[in-house]
Every structure is written in C-alpha cells, then in structure tokens.
C-alpha cells in the first residue's frame, strides 16, 4: 500500500494500492467522508493514466487543489 501526504485539502493522507497500472484500492484519511468514498469507488479498476487525466486540476472552492487533484498527484508521484 502506497501512502501520500496531501497538501492544501481537508484529507490528510491518501493510501492506495495498484495492480500493475490499474488502481486496486484507495482510502482517504480525513476529508468529506461521502465524497472521498465516492471518488474511491469511481477510480477502483481504472487505469492510473486515465484517473490522472480525469482528476488532475480539479479545484475545491477557492483552493487551487482538491481531494481528486491530490489523488492525481499521488498517482503521479510513483
């Protein structure tokens, strides 16, 4: 399981596991529980490059990032 410390969002950490280039599991620590569970459910089974393309650049309110964007950053960090 990989762990990524987030920046600029409510969730503190994103834990994720890959199976080759496919997302196997995602867990957000903190943040809006329903939203982060929804993001996790949507990306499981998705190719890493597809998830990055869809999530990168999403903002939250007036913040320059969001939990989905931070997941994209986590996936890019590998």
Secondary structure by P-SEA (a helix, b strand, c coil): cbbbbbccccccbbbbccccccccccccccccaaaaaaaaaaaccccaaaaaaaccccccccccccaaaaaaaaaacc
